[in-house]
Amino acid sequence: MLKKWMVFLIGLALITSLAGCSSSSTNAEAQKENGRIVVTFWHSMSGEPQKALDKIVKDYNQSQKKVVVKAEYQGEYTESLPKYQSVGGTEKAPTIVQVQEIGTKAMINSGFIEPVQKFIDQDNYDTAQLEKNILSYYTVDNKLYSMPFNSSTPVLYYNADALKKAGIEIKSKDLTFEQLEDYAKKVTDSHAGKMKGFALQPYGWLFEELLANQGSLLVNKENGHAGTPTKAVFNNEAGKSILQWAQNMIKDKSFVDYGTGANAGNDMVAGFLSEKVAMFIQSSANIRDVVNHADFEVGVAYLPHPESVQRNGVAIGGASLWMSKGKSSEEQKAAWDFMKFLASPHTQAEWHTGTGYFAIHPQAYKDPVVKEAYRKVPQLQVPVQQLQSTKASTATQGALMQSLPEERKAVENAMESVYNGEDIGRALDKAVKETNAAIKKANQVNGVK
């Protein structure tokens, strides 16, 4: 996993250093196949999401005769971005590339992309019809740079049968740290320690979301939305409360640490399904798979928060679609047409129900496909309600900076060290110091003082 992150970070650095090397989009000619414009689409979807995406691409190609989209899997996000930066600005670049949300600032700085706002303006496309809490992350200086696609947020998963046995009924829309801590102890005790109460993966994204739910920032300059950040600020009371919460449950022996690395998340889900842990926090994109594979009733709830702080909501995770510069206007317009198809209500209804990712078009939730899915898997509604009830702020808009990959690694190390007995303040101070060093380096590369 560390090796993959290093490749990813190198890719981010190179993508910035090569800024300005790309060409304009007027001289190139569109590739055609049997008279149809070819749009190459690089993505990182695998498993069930890839099956759902392949069906959508097939449906689009069959819906018209002017464009043919070729979807090509390029590995995980940490693999696909370095591939893209190696060809960005050349004729070998794909027309569309899917990039994880933490790569947003690097893509903006790269010089390899054409903001989708250009096509929105040309087409008078109404973005007001799309989910505002998703659009806000990819909107910088009132300009939408990429088209949202696969978006998710974390939720709390819980074994409703195990909690019921312990005399617990969760309030799914308002759960506090203190309540969950109490529930974890009760579940552990009621199962004589054979089932632990709670697991929180040492994962920077989850830390960021629990921070946002408290209305607290990750970095200065309003989380990077009022200028390029110069320092991290997450070693505050909000950040400490998250790790203190986990530490309390570790002391109670009601907590499970599934460690770090590529398989940590899967191990945690496996522990839940095998009834070794009763509650955990993870992406809402896993809901359908978890529900389908559980031999017990699965509950899904909003992210918890300290009782001293009101719930603020969540920031978007996932990825968006970027348009490459250096392509002919004909090819770019064809790619834009496909992006609009992806964002349409029915397509989004199929995407949402087939994967668990959000629909970026709210009208999709009224589609019969969604209504039927909710009848069978009502848990799918919870993250949608959580997102739509989120309070708009720079905290819930998510941090915007080039050094997010380094920050997440630093926070992951801090969380794991605290789980192993490290002092909370010392661990977070170290993570902030490492993040600040990465911010300083990125700002020097980009000429930001």
C-alpha positions as CSV (number, residue, x, y, z in Angstrom):
1,M,0.0,0.0,0.0
2,L,2.8,2.4,0.9
3,K,4.5,1.7,-2.5
4,K,1.2,2.6,-4.3
5,W,1.0,5.8,-2.3
6,M,4.6,6.8,-3.2
7,V,3.8,6.2,-6.9
8,F,0.6,8.4,-6.5
9,L,2.5,11.2,-4.8
10,I,5.2,11.2,-7.4
11,G,2.5,11.4,-10.0
12,L,1.0,14.4,-8.3
13,A,4.3,16.2,-8.2
14,L,5.0,15.5,-11.9
15,I,1.6,16.5,-13.0
16,T,2.3,19.9,-11.5
17,S,5.8,20.3,-12.8
18,L,4.6,19.6,-16.3
19,A,2.0,22.3,-16.1
20,G,2.0,24.5,-19.1
21,C,3.3,21.8,-21.4
22,S,-0.1,20.8,-22.8
23,S,-1.5,22.0,-26.1
24,S,-4.7,23.8,-27.0
25,S,-7.7,21.8,-28.2
26,T,-8.1,23.4,-31.7
27,N,-5.6,21.6,-33.9
28,A,-6.1,18.0,-33.1
29,E,-8.5,15.8,-35.1
30,A,-11.0,13.4,-33.6
31,Q,-10.4,9.7,-34.0
32,K,-13.3,8.0,-35.7
33,E,-14.5,4.4,-35.9
34,N,-17.1,3.5,-38.6
35,G,-17.9,7.2,-38.8
36,R,-18.4,7.6,-35.1
37,I,-16.3,9.9,-32.9
38,V,-14.2,7.8,-30.4
39,V,-14.2,9.0,-26.8
40,T,-11.7,7.2,-24.7
41,F,-12.7,7.0,-21.0
42,W,-10.1,6.0,-18.4
43,H,-11.6,4.8,-15.1
44,S,-10.8,3.0,-11.9
45,M,-14.0,1.1,-11.2
46,S,-13.8,-2.6,-10.6
47,G,-16.1,-5.4,-9.3
48,E,-19.8,-4.5,-9.2
49,P,-19.2,-0.8,-10.0
50,Q,-17.4,-1.8,-13.2
51,K,-20.3,-4.0,-14.2
52,A,-22.7,-1.2,-13.7
53,L,-20.5,1.2,-15.6
54,D,-20.0,-1.1,-18.5
55,K,-23.8,-1.4,-18.9
56,I,-24.2,2.4,-18.8
57,V,-21.5,2.8,-21.5
58,K,-23.2,0.1,-23.6
59,D,-26.5,1.8,-23.2
60,Y,-25.1,5.1,-24.3
61,N,-23.3,3.7,-27.4
62,Q,-26.6,2.0,-28.4
63,S,-28.6,5.2,-27.8
64,Q,-27.1,7.1,-30.7
65,K,-24.9,6.7,-33.7
66,K,-22.5,9.7,-33.6
67,V,-20.2,8.7,-30.7
68,V,-18.7,5.5,-29.4
69,V,-17.3,5.6,-25.9
70,K,-14.5,3.1,-25.0
71,A,-14.2,2.6,-21.3
72,E,-10.8,1.4,-20.2
73,Y,-9.9,0.2,-16.7
74,Q,-6.6,1.7,-15.6
75,G,-6.2,0.2,-12.1
76,E,-6.9,1.9,-8.8
77,Y,-6.8,5.7,-8.4
78,T,-3.2,5.5,-7.2
79,E,-2.3,3.7,-10.4
80,S,-4.4,5.6,-12.9
81,L,-3.3,9.1,-12.1
82,P,0.5,8.5,-12.7
83,K,-0.5,6.9,-16.0
84,Y,-2.5,10.0,-16.9
85,Q,0.2,12.4,-16.0
86,S,2.7,10.5,-18.2
87,V,0.5,11.2,-21.3
88,G,-1.3,14.4,-20.2
89,G,-1.2,17.1,-22.9
90,T,-0.3,14.6,-25.7
91,E,-2.4,12.8,-28.3
92,K,-2.1,9.6,-26.1
93,A,-4.2,11.1,-23.3
94,P,-7.7,9.8,-22.9
95,T,-10.6,12.2,-23.6
96,I,-12.0,11.6,-20.1
97,V,-10.2,10.5,-17.0
98,Q,-11.7,9.6,-13.6
99,V,-9.7,11.1,-10.7
100,Q,-10.2,10.7,-7.0
101,E,-11.4,13.8,-5.1
102,I,-8.0,14.3,-3.4
103,G,-6.4,14.9,-6.8
104,T,-8.7,17.9,-7.6
105,K,-6.1,20.6,-6.9
106,A,-3.3,18.8,-8.7
107,M,-5.5,18.4,-11.8
108,I,-6.4,22.1,-11.7
109,N,-2.7,23.0,-11.4
110,S,-1.6,20.5,-14.1
111,G,-2.5,22.4,-17.3
112,F,-3.7,19.2,-18.8
113,I,-7.4,19.6,-18.4
114,E,-10.3,21.7,-19.8
115,P,-12.7,22.8,-17.1
116,V,-16.2,21.4,-17.8
117,Q,-17.5,24.9,-17.0
118,K,-16.5,25.8,-20.6
119,F,-19.0,23.3,-22.0
120,I,-21.7,24.2,-19.4
121,D,-21.5,27.8,-20.5
122,Q,-21.5,26.9,-24.2
123,D,-24.5,24.6,-23.8
124,N,-26.4,26.7,-21.2
125,Y,-26.5,23.5,-19.1
126,D,-28.4,24.0,-15.9
127,T,-26.1,22.7,-13.1
128,A,-28.8,23.8,-10.6
129,Q,-30.6,20.5,-11.3
130,L,-27.6,18.5,-9.8
131,E,-26.9,17.8,-6.2
132,K,-25.4,21.0,-4.8
133,N,-23.5,19.3,-1.9
134,I,-21.7,17.3,-4.5
135,L,-21.1,20.1,-7.0
136,S,-19.6,22.3,-4.3
137,Y,-16.5,20.2,-3.8
138,Y,-15.5,20.4,-7.5
139,T,-16.4,24.1,-7.8
140,V,-13.4,26.5,-7.4
141,D,-13.7,30.2,-7.9
142,N,-17.3,29.7,-9.1
143,K,-16.0,27.4,-11.9
144,L,-16.9,23.7,-12.1
145,Y,-13.7,22.0,-13.1
146,S,-14.8,18.3,-13.4
147,M,-18.1,16.5,-13.6
148,P,-19.1,14.6,-10.4
149,F,-19.6,10.9,-11.0
150,N,-19.1,8.4,-8.2
151,S,-19.7,10.1,-4.9
152,S,-20.0,8.6,-1.5
153,T,-19.7,9.5,2.2
154,P,-19.0,7.4,5.3
155,V,-21.8,6.0,7.4
156,L,-22.0,3.9,10.5
157,Y,-22.9,0.2,9.9
158,Y,-24.3,-1.8,12.8
159,N,-25.5,-5.3,13.6
160,A,-29.1,-4.5,14.6
161,D,-29.6,-8.0,16.0
162,A,-26.6,-7.8,18.3
163,L,-27.5,-4.4,19.5
164,K,-31.1,-5.5,20.2
165,K,-29.7,-8.4,22.2
166,A,-27.8,-5.8,24.3
167,G,-31.0,-3.8,24.8
168,I,-29.9,-1.0,22.4
169,E,-31.9,0.8,19.7
170,I,-29.9,3.3,17.7
171,K,-31.2,6.7,16.7
172,S,-29.9,6.5,13.1
173,K,-30.0,10.3,12.4
174,D,-28.4,11.6,15.6
175,L,-25.8,9.5,17.4
176,T,-23.1,10.9,19.7
177,F,-19.6,9.6,20.4
178,E,-20.7,9.1,24.0
179,Q,-23.7,7.0,23.1
180,L,-21.7,4.8,20.7
181,E,-19.0,4.3,23.2
182,D,-21.6,3.1,25.7
183,Y,-23.2,0.9,23.2
184,A,-19.9,-0.7,22.2
185,K,-19.2,-1.6,25.9
186,K,-22.7,-3.1,26.3
187,V,-22.4,-5.2,23.1
188,T,-19.0,-6.5,24.1
189,D,-20.2,-7.4,27.6
190,S,-23.4,-9.0,26.4
191,H,-21.4,-11.3,24.1
192,A,-18.7,-12.0,26.7
193,G,-16.1,-10.3,24.6
194,K,-16.6,-12.7,21.6
195,M,-18.1,-9.8,19.6
196,K,-16.4,-6.4,20.1
197,G,-18.4,-3.3,20.0
198,F,-16.7,-1.0,17.4
199,A,-14.0,-0.6,14.8
200,L,-12.6,2.6,13.3
201,Q,-10.0,2.0,10.5
202,P,-6.9,4.2,10.7
203,Y,-7.8,6.0,7.5
204,G,-7.3,9.7,6.9
205,W,-10.6,10.1,5.0
206,L,-12.6,8.9,7.9
207,F,-10.8,11.3,10.3
208,E,-11.5,14.1,7.9
209,E,-15.2,13.3,7.8
210,L,-15.5,13.0,11.6
211,L,-13.7,16.4,11.8
212,A,-16.1,17.9,9.2
213,N,-19.1,16.6,11.1
214,Q,-18.0,18.8,14.0
215,G,-17.7,21.8,11.7
216,S,-13.9,21.8,12.1
217,L,-11.4,22.5,9.4
218,L,-8.5,20.4,8.2
219,V,-6.3,23.2,6.9
220,N,-6.3,27.0,7.1
221,K,-7.5,29.5,4.4
222,E,-11.0,28.1,5.0
223,N,-10.0,24.6,4.1
224,G,-8.3,25.9,1.0
225,H,-11.4,27.5,-0.4
226,A,-10.2,31.1,0.4
227,G,-6.7,30.6,-1.0
228,T,-3.9,28.0,-1.1
229,P,-3.5,26.5,2.4
230,T,-0.2,27.1,4.2
231,K,-0.7,24.9,7.3
232,A,-2.8,22.1,8.8
233,V,-5.0,22.8,11.8
234,F,-6.4,19.4,12.7
235,N,-4.4,19.0,15.9
236,N,-7.2,20.9,17.6
237,E,-9.9,19.9,20.1
238,A,-12.0,18.4,17.4
239,G,-9.2,16.3,16.1
240,K,-8.2,15.2,19.6
241,S,-11.8,14.2,20.4
242,I,-11.9,11.7,17.6
243,L,-8.8,9.9,18.9
244,Q,-9.8,10.2,22.5
245,W,-13.1,8.5,21.6
246,A,-11.3,5.6,20.0
247,Q,-8.8,5.4,22.9
248,N,-11.6,5.2,25.5
249,M,-13.0,2.1,23.7
250,I,-9.6,0.6,23.5
251,K,-9.3,0.9,27.2
252,D,-12.7,-0.6,27.6
253,K,-11.6,-3.5,25.4
254,S,-14.6,-2.9,23.2
255,F,-12.6,-1.8,20.2
256,V,-11.0,-3.7,17.3
257,D,-8.1,-2.3,15.2
258,Y,-7.9,-4.0,11.8
259,G,-4.7,-2.1,11.0
260,T,-3.6,-0.3,7.9
261,G,-2.8,-1.4,4.4
262,A,-4.6,-2.4,1.3
263,N,-6.7,-5.1,2.9
264,A,-7.6,-3.3,6.2
265,G,-11.0,-2.2,5.0
266,N,-12.0,-5.6,3.6
267,D,-10.8,-7.2,6.8
268,M,-13.0,-4.9,8.8
269,V,-16.1,-5.7,6.7
270,A,-15.3,-9.4,7.0
271,G,-15.1,-9.1,10.8
272,F,-18.5,-7.4,10.8
273,L,-20.1,-10.1,8.6
274,S,-18.6,-12.9,10.7
275,E,-20.1,-11.1,13.8
276,K,-16.7,-10.4,15.5
277,V,-17.5,-6.7,15.6
278,A,-20.9,-5.0,15.9
279,M,-20.3,-1.5,14.5
280,F,-17.9,0.2,12.1
281,I,-17.6,3.2,9.9
282,Q,-17.0,3.0,6.2
283,S,-18.0,4.3,2.7
284,S,-21.7,4.2,1.9
285,A,-20.7,2.6,-1.5
286,N,-20.5,-0.7,0.4
287,I,-24.1,-0.8,1.6
288,R,-25.5,-3.1,-1.0
289,D,-22.7,-5.6,-0.7
290,V,-22.8,-5.6,3.1
291,V,-26.5,-6.0,3.3
292,N,-26.5,-8.8,0.7
293,H,-23.9,-10.8,2.4
294,A,-25.0,-10.4,6.1
295,D,-26.8,-13.2,7.9
296,F,-28.3,-10.7,10.3
297,E,-30.2,-7.4,10.0
298,V,-27.8,-4.6,9.0
299,G,-28.5,-1.0,10.2
300,V,-27.0,2.1,8.7
301,A,-26.8,5.4,10.6
302,Y,-25.4,8.9,10.2
303,L,-21.8,9.6,11.4
304,P,-21.6,10.2,15.1
305,H,-20.5,13.5,16.8
306,P,-19.5,14.6,20.3
307,E,-22.5,15.5,22.4
308,S,-21.0,18.9,23.0
309,V,-21.1,19.7,19.2
310,Q,-24.1,19.7,16.9
311,R,-24.0,17.5,13.8
312,N,-22.8,19.4,10.7
313,G,-22.8,16.7,8.1
314,V,-20.4,15.2,5.7
315,A,-18.0,16.1,2.8
316,I,-18.1,14.2,-0.5
317,G,-15.6,11.4,-1.2
318,G,-15.2,9.5,-4.4
319,A,-14.2,10.7,-7.8
320,S,-15.1,13.0,-10.7
321,L,-14.6,13.1,-14.5
322,W,-12.1,15.4,-16.1
323,M,-11.9,16.5,-19.7
324,S,-8.5,16.5,-21.4
325,K,-7.1,19.6,-23.1
326,G,-5.4,19.0,-26.4
327,K,-8.4,17.2,-28.0
328,S,-10.4,18.5,-31.0
329,S,-13.5,20.5,-30.2
330,E,-15.5,17.7,-31.9
331,E,-14.1,15.1,-29.6
332,Q,-14.6,17.2,-26.5
333,K,-18.2,18.0,-27.4
334,A,-18.8,14.2,-27.9
335,A,-17.3,13.6,-24.4
336,W,-19.5,16.3,-23.0
337,D,-22.5,14.7,-24.5
338,F,-21.5,11.4,-22.7
339,M,-21.0,13.3,-19.4
340,K,-24.6,14.7,-19.7
341,F,-25.9,11.2,-20.3
342,L,-24.1,10.0,-17.2
343,A,-25.7,12.8,-15.2
344,S,-29.2,12.2,-16.5
345,P,-31.8,11.0,-13.9
346,H,-32.4,7.5,-15.2
347,T,-28.7,6.8,-15.7
348,Q,-28.0,8.1,-12.2
349,A,-30.8,5.9,-10.8
350,E,-29.2,2.8,-12.3
351,W,-25.8,3.9,-11.1
352,H,-27.0,4.6,-7.5
353,T,-28.9,1.3,-7.1
354,G,-26.3,-0.8,-8.9
355,T,-23.4,0.5,-6.7
356,G,-24.5,2.4,-3.6
357,Y,-22.9,5.6,-4.8
358,F,-25.0,8.7,-4.7
359,A,-27.1,9.9,-7.6
360,I,-25.7,13.3,-8.6
361,H,-29.1,14.2,-10.1
362,P,-31.8,14.4,-7.3
363,Q,-34.6,13.5,-9.7
364,A,-33.0,10.1,-10.0
365,Y,-34.4,9.2,-6.5
366,K,-37.9,9.4,-7.9
367,D,-37.2,6.9,-10.6
368,P,-39.0,3.5,-10.3
369,V,-35.7,1.7,-10.3
370,V,-34.7,3.6,-7.1
371,K,-38.1,3.1,-5.5
372,E,-37.9,-0.6,-6.0
373,A,-34.3,-0.8,-4.7
374,Y,-35.3,1.2,-1.6
375,R,-38.1,-1.3,-1.0
376,K,-35.7,-4.1,-1.0
377,V,-32.7,-2.3,0.6
378,P,-34.0,0.7,2.6
379,Q,-30.6,1.2,4.1
380,L,-29.6,2.9,0.8
381,Q,-31.7,5.9,1.7
382,V,-29.7,6.8,4.8
383,P,-26.5,8.3,3.2
384,V,-28.7,10.3,0.8
385,Q,-30.6,11.8,3.7
386,Q,-27.4,12.4,5.6
387,L,-25.9,14.3,2.6
388,Q,-29.0,16.3,1.9
389,S,-29.3,17.4,5.5
390,T,-25.6,18.5,5.6
391,K,-25.0,22.1,6.6
392,A,-23.1,23.9,3.8
393,S,-19.8,25.3,5.0
394,T,-16.1,25.2,4.1
395,A,-15.8,22.3,6.7
396,T,-18.4,20.1,4.9
397,Q,-17.2,21.3,1.5
398,G,-14.0,19.3,2.1
399,A,-10.4,20.4,2.1
400,L,-9.0,21.6,-1.2
401,M,-5.2,21.3,-1.5
402,Q,-2.6,19.4,-3.5
403,S,-1.1,17.7,-0.4
404,L,-4.2,15.7,0.7
405,P,-2.5,12.3,-0.1
406,E,0.4,13.1,2.2
407,E,-2.0,14.4,4.9
408,R,-4.0,11.2,4.8
409,K,-0.9,9.1,5.2
410,A,0.3,11.2,8.1
411,V,-3.1,11.0,9.8
412,E,-3.3,7.2,9.2
413,N,0.1,6.9,11.0
414,A,-1.1,9.1,13.8
415,M,-4.3,7.1,14.3
416,E,-2.4,3.8,14.3
417,S,0.2,5.1,16.8
418,V,-2.5,6.2,19.2
419,Y,-4.2,2.8,18.9
420,N,-0.9,1.4,20.1
421,G,-0.6,3.7,23.0
422,E,1.0,6.9,21.7
423,D,0.0,10.2,23.3
424,I,-2.8,11.8,21.3
425,G,-1.5,15.4,21.2
426,R,2.0,14.2,20.3
427,A,0.7,12.0,17.5
428,L,-1.4,14.7,16.0
429,D,1.3,17.3,16.3
430,K,3.6,15.0,14.3
431,A,1.0,14.5,11.6
432,V,0.5,18.2,11.3
433,K,4.2,18.8,11.0
434,E,4.5,16.2,8.2
435,T,1.5,17.7,6.5
436,N,2.9,21.2,6.7
437,A,6.2,20.0,5.2
438,A,4.2,18.6,2.2
439,I,2.2,21.8,1.9
440,K,5.3,23.9,1.9
441,K,6.9,21.7,-0.8
442,A,3.8,21.8,-3.0
443,N,3.5,25.6,-2.7
444,Q,7.1,26.1,-3.6
445,V,6.6,24.0,-6.8
446,N,3.6,26.0,-7.7
447,G,5.2,29.4,-6.8
448,V,2.8,30.0,-3.9
449,K,4.3,32.0,-0.9
